[in-house]
């Protein structure tokens, strides 16, 4: 039990750690010749770039990017005394918590959410059964199912994320699905269909969708690929830096800073 408690203390909110570097977390790397995933101890780099210059970096221990954005932006504020005016990121950062944070900090956001590209397809738009395609009546606070019957408010709930952020959910229930000729494609539950809606997230997605599909949004999305992704490509492939030399989060942060500094100096002298 004593050994278990020590391991729990090292883990904290992670699900793994390395015996040779307890600050490192096992992450899936595509490094073998078949490009298959291999679990190796690693750190999650977060870079902010501007014209391929690294302007901010943080080192995280989580395997996903979603929960890293607020701390990364806080670090930017510490460095420059203000938050960035505009932020562009991929769908890995498109969560309600991140949208809410950037809205409160008055950051103009061009951040994709899950299914952003998928919802632009003809197949998705023609799917009348998907809850995102159901018609919502804000005056009555109800949805309309594919058959046209009202799905009235059935209750509310709260869900807490791993970071402690609370999501407020609303449930809507169809009045009578029995004998419906469209039930085969609508849902497979025994009773009437119930859908879960996060109205605050839907509001953020609506704002993000409008920005991302605008002319400026398209330009920023194209530039992001050639900006931050190219920076990682230069460091990892062109410069051949694919392995950290130091151990421990603090030392890795210093090493990452030196790498970012060397990259910026090389860009200036090029």
MOVENBEL-V858846 format. One record per pair of residues at least 24 apart in sequence whose C-alpha atoms are under 10 Angstrom apart, sorted by sequence separation. I is the first residue (numbers start at 1). J is the second residue. D is the distance in whole Angstrom. If there is no record, write none. Layout:
# MOVENBEL-V858846
{{I	J	D} {I	J	D}}
This chain:
# MOVENBEL-V858846
{{17	41	7} {18	42	9} {44	68	9} {48	72	9} {55	79	9} {56	80	10} {69	93	7} {83	107	7} {84	108	9} {85	109	9} {86	110	8} {87	111	7} {88	112	8} {89	113	10} {90	114	9} {91	115	8} {150	174	6} {151	175	6} {171	195	6} {172	196	7} {235	259	8} {239	263	9} {16	41	9} {17	42	9} {47	72	9} {48	73	9} {55	80	10} {65	90	10} {66	91	9} {67	92	9} {68	93	8} {69	94	10} {91	116	8} {149	174	7} {150	175	7} {151	176	9} {170	195	8} {171	196	5} {172	197	8} {235	260	9} {46	72	7} {65	91	9} {66	92	6} {67	93	8} {69	95	10} {91	117	10} {149	175	7} {150	176	9} {170	196	6} {171	197	6} {65	92	6} {66	93	5} {67	94	10} {70	97	9} {149	176	8} {169	196	7} {170	197	5} {171	198	9} {235	262	10} {48	76	9} {64	92	8} {65	93	6} {66	94	7} {67	95	9} {69	97	9} {70	98	7} {73	101	10} {144	172	10} {145	173	10} {149	177	9} {169	197	6} {170	198	6} {235	263	7} {64	93	9} {65	94	10} {66	95	7} {69	98	7} {70	99	10} {73	102	9} {142	171	10} {143	172	7} {145	174	7} {168	197	9} {169	198	5} {170	199	8} {231	260	10} {234	263	8} {66	96	10} {67	97	8} {68	98	9} {69	99	10} {142	172	7} {143	173	9} {144	174	8} {145	175	10} {147	177	10} {168	198	6} {169	199	7} {66	97	9} {67	98	8} {70	101	7} {141	172	9} {142	173	9} {143	174	9} {167	198	7} {168	199	8} {169	200	9} {66	98	8} {69	101	9} {70	102	8} {73	105	10} {142	174	10} {145	177	10} {167	199	10} {168	200	8} {169	201	10} {231	263	8} {69	102	9} {147	180	8} {167	200	8} {168	201	9} {231	264	10} {27	61	9} {147	181	9} {167	201	9} {25	60	9} {26	61	9} {27	62	9} {28	63	8} {147	182	7} {24	60	9} {25	61	6} {26	62	9} {27	63	6} {146	182	8} {147	183	9} {23	60	10} {24	61	6} {25	62	7} {26	63	8} {27	64	9} {145	182	10} {146	183	9} {23	61	7} {24	62	9} {25	63	8} {48	87	9} {146	185	10} {147	186	10} {157	196	9} {48	88	9} {146	186	8} {154	194	8} {156	196	9} {158	198	10} {48	89	10} {145	186	9} {151	192	10} {153	194	10} {154	195	9} {155	196	10} {156	197	9} {157	198	10} {151	193	8} {152	194	9} {153	195	10} {154	196	10} {156	198	10} {151	194	8} {17	61	9} {151	195	9} {16	61	10} {16	62	10} {14	61	8} {15	62	9} {13	61	10} {14	62	7} {15	63	10} {145	193	9} {13	62	9} {14	63	9} {143	195	9} {129	182	9} {129	183	9} {130	185	9} {131	186	9} {129	185	7} {130	186	8} {128	185	9} {129	186	5} {130	187	10} {127	185	9} {128	186	8} {129	187	8} {127	186	10} {97	161	9} {131	195	7} {130	195	10} {131	196	9} {132	197	9} {97	163	9} {131	197	9} {97	164	10} {97	165	7} {96	165	9} {97	166	9} {96	166	10} {97	167	9} {132	202	9} {96	167	8} {116	205	9} {113	204	10} {114	205	10} {113	205	7} {116	208	10} {112	205	8} {116	209	8} {67	161	10} {111	205	9} {67	162	9} {113	208	8} {67	163	7} {112	208	7} {113	209	9} {116	212	9} {110	207	9} {111	208	7} {112	209	8} {109	207	9} {110	208	6} {111	209	9} {109	208	7} {110	209	9} {112	211	10} {100	200	9} {108	208	10} {110	210	10} {111	211	9} {112	212	7} {99	200	10} {100	201	9} {103	204	9} {110	211	6} {111	212	8} {96	198	9} {99	201	8} {109	211	8} {110	212	6} {108	211	9} {109	212	9} {110	213	10} {96	200	8} {97	201	9} {99	203	10} {100	204	8} {96	201	5} {99	204	6} {95	201	8} {96	202	9} {98	204	10} {99	205	9} {110	216	9} {111	217	9} {94	201	10} {96	203	10} {110	217	7} {96	204	7} {99	207	10} {109	217	9} {110	218	9} {95	204	9} {96	205	9} {99	208	9} {111	220	10} {112	221	9} {94	204	10} {95	205	9} {110	220	8} {111	221	9} {94	205	9} {110	221	8} {94	208	9} {88	212	10} {88	217	9} {89	220	9} {90	221	8} {88	220	7} {89	221	8} {87	220	9} {88	221	7} {90	224	9} {88	223	9} {89	224	7} {90	225	9} {88	224	7} {89	225	9} {89	228	9} {13	162	8} {13	163	9} {51	223	9} {52	224	10} {50	223	10} {51	224	9} {54	227	10} {50	224	9} {52	226	8} {53	227	8} {54	228	8} {49	224	9} {51	226	9} {52	227	5} {53	228	9} {51	227	6} {52	228	6} {50	227	7} {51	228	8} {52	229	9} {54	231	8} {49	227	7} {50	228	8} {52	230	7} {53	231	8} {48	227	9} {49	228	6} {51	230	10} {52	231	6} {48	228	7} {49	229	9} {51	231	9} {52	232	9} {47	228	7} {49	230	10} {50	231	10} {46	228	10} {47	229	10} {49	231	8} {52	234	10} {48	231	10} {47	231	9} {47	232	9} {45	232	10} {61	249	8} {60	249	8} {59	249	7} {59	250	9} {59	252	8} {60	253	9} {59	253	6} {58	253	7} {59	254	10} {57	253	9} {59	256	8} {58	256	8} {59	257	10} {57	256	8} {58	257	9} {57	257	8} {42	243	9} {43	244	9} {56	257	9} {42	244	9} {54	257	10} {57	260	8} {56	260	9} {42	247	10} {43	248	10} {54	259	10} {55	260	9} {43	249	8} {54	260	6} {55	261	10} {53	260	8} {54	261	8} {45	253	9} {53	261	9} {43	252	8} {54	263	8} {55	264	9} {43	253	10} {53	263	8} {54	264	7} {31	242	10} {45	256	8} {52	263	9} {53	264	6} {52	264	8} {53	265	9} {47	260	9} {53	266	10} {53	267	7} {52	267	8} {53	268	9} {51	267	10} {24	247	8} {23	247	8} {24	248	7} {21	246	9} {22	247	9} {23	248	6} {24	249	7} {21	247	6} {22	248	7} {23	249	6} {20	247	8} {21	248	6} {22	249	9} {23	250	9} {20	248	10} {21	249	9} {24	252	10} {23	252	10}}
